[in-house]
């Protein structure tokens, strides 16, 4: 796992990769209905849920259980309500 060190504090970093079809849909290269803005918000929330669990429950980080679903839902609701969205 990658991290930056600030004094004695380790700040762990994570990288999230998104399917390139989101970009091709955004630029009109494809018309696949699966890759739309609300689906992108869900995907971001889903991946952020994995990142948060890696910070607080490392052994559960990769799970797709009820806790992951609830965290994803909460993050998705938050993202959808932001002014930027």
Helices and strands as residue ranges (DSSP letters): E 2-6, E 9-13, H 21-26, H 37-56, G 58-60, H 66-81
